[in-house]
């Protein structure tokens, strides 16, 4: 409950999850600092990044008290346990896997599985999901989310194909958005990351 409340507060203040795919442990300090200066409070480090667990551990320590760190592309229960051991606070997956969701709950972490249909959404909720991630959201659009919300009552985050142009439309129906390469990709300078972060957070707060 404590972690969920903290996640909800971060999401309300800055509804942008930075997806740091490809980040390396040596970049953690400069990239997370730039994101913090830009107003981003939620940091997702995908497990298919180089030495992802080391990056999660470093980020959890470096960002303690100011940003929440979690993992993305989490596909197995073993992954969940490894993320918990590394200090991650939330688990994001591209799919609805009941075992992953249940293990996330057992570990006391926040669960945000991916879904694309009402059936997947209900399966995830029954397993204990706290949030749902519509992926790839850009292919469905905000109208699809609005229709789903007639029956799906858990908060939904839009990920995949979300950018500075469509964030305001998604935020009319979403609790948050996940931004990947439009915010960070290997080779982008901390200065540019900060500029992009400020723009994304500002757009996410337009209602």
N, C-alpha and C positions, 0 to 999 in steps of 0.2 A: 504493500500500500504506500509506503514511504517513497519508493522509486517511482511509482505511478503518479503520485502527486507532484513530484519534482518534474517528471516528464511533461505533465499537463501544464505546469507553470511555464516551463521553457517554450512549449508549443504555443501557448497563448501570447507570450511576449514576442516571439520570433518564430513563426510557423514554417521555417525552412530547415529541412534536414540536409546537411551537406554530405553527399555521397563521395567519399574520397577513394575512389577506385584507382588502384595503381600507386598509391602513396607508399613510401618507404619509411622505415623507422627514423632515418636521419632527417627527414623532412617534417616530422611531427611538430616540433617546436615552432618553426617559422610559419607553417601552414595554419596550424590551429590558432596561433596568435593573430594572424591576418584575418581569419574568419571571426575571431572574437571582436577585433576592432571593427569589423564590418557588421557586427550584430548577430552572428549565427551562434546558436547555443547548443544545437544538436548535431553530433558528428557520427556518421556511420562509416566504419571501415570495413569494406567487403572482404570476406575471407579468401577471395581469389586474387588479392593483392599480395605483393612480395612480403613474406615474413609478417603476415597480417597480425598474428597474435602478439608479436613483439611490439608492433605499432599500437595495438589496442592497449597494451600494458603501459607503454610510455605515455600515450595520450591520456589515459585514465589518471595517471599521476600528475602529468603536466597541467591538465585542465581541471583538476579537482577544485570544487567550489565555485566554478564559473561556467563550465560546459559539461554536458552529459555525453558519454562515449558509449557506443554500442557497435554491434557487428551486423553486416549485411551478407547476403548470399549464404545464409546458414542453412545447410541441407540435412544435417544429421543430429541426433541426440548427442553424439560425441562432440560435435562442434559446439553445441550449446554449453556443455560442461567446460570445454576449453576456454570459451569466451568468459564464462563466469569466473574461472580461475585467473584469467588475465585482468579482470577488473571491469569488464564491460557491463553495462546496465540495461541494455535492451537488445532484442534479437529481431532482425528483419530478414524475411525470406522472400524469394520470388514466387513461392508456391504455398499451397495449403497442405501441410504435412502434420497429421495429428500427433505423431510421436514427438516431433520437434516442438510443437506448441505445448504439449503436456510436460516435456522436460524443462521448457522455459519457465513454466509456472512452478515446477518443483524447485528450480534454482532461485526463485524469487525475482526473476527478471521480467521486463516488459516484453510482451509478445505482439509482434506486428507481422503476421503472415501475408503473403500475396494472395490475391483472389481476383477472379474475373466474372464470376456469376453469383447469383443469389444462393445457389446450392453450396458453392464453395464457401461463401460468406457464413452461412449458417453452420456448416461443418466446423469452421475455424472458431466461431463463437462458442459452440458447444464444447470444444476442446479447451477453451479458456483464453482465447485471444483478447487482448486489451484494445488494440486498434486493428484496422484492416488496411492493407495497402493495395490499391487498385493498380495493376500493372499488366500491360503498358497503358497508362492513362491517356496518353496522347491519341491513341487509336480509338478510344471510346468517347472521350469528351466529357465536359461537365454535365451535360444533359443526361447521360447514362447514369452518372452517380446520383443525380437528383431522383431519377426513377427508382434506383435501388433503395434509396432512403425511405421509400414508402414502407419497406419491410425490414431493412437492415438498420438497426438503431445504434450500433457501435460506431465510433468516429472513424472516418475514412481519410487516408492520406493518398494523394495522387503522385505516382512515380512513373517515369518513362515518358519522354516527349514533353515534359513541362519546362517552360522557359519564361523569360521576362515578359514576353508578349501575352501569354495565356494564363500566367499566375493569377491575376485578379479574377478571371472567370472561374478558375478552379476553386479559389478561396471562398467563393460565394456558397459552395456546397461541401467544402472539405475542412478538416481540422488542421491540415498541413500539407506541404508538398516536399518531395524529395528531388534535389537537383544534383545532377552528376557533372558531366563534362561542360555544361554551360557555366559552372561555378569553379570547378577544379578539374584539371587533368595534369599529368606529369609534364613539367616544363614551364608551366605558368608561374610567373613571379608572384611573391607574396603581395606586392603592391597591386597587381592586377586582381588577385583573389579578393583583396579587401574592397576594391572598387565594385567588383561583381557582387560581392556579398551585400554591400550596402544597397545596391539596386534591387537585388532579389528580395531582401527583407522588407524594403520599402514597398515593393509591389505586393508582397504577401499580406501587408497590413491594410491595403485598400479594400474597403467593403462597399 
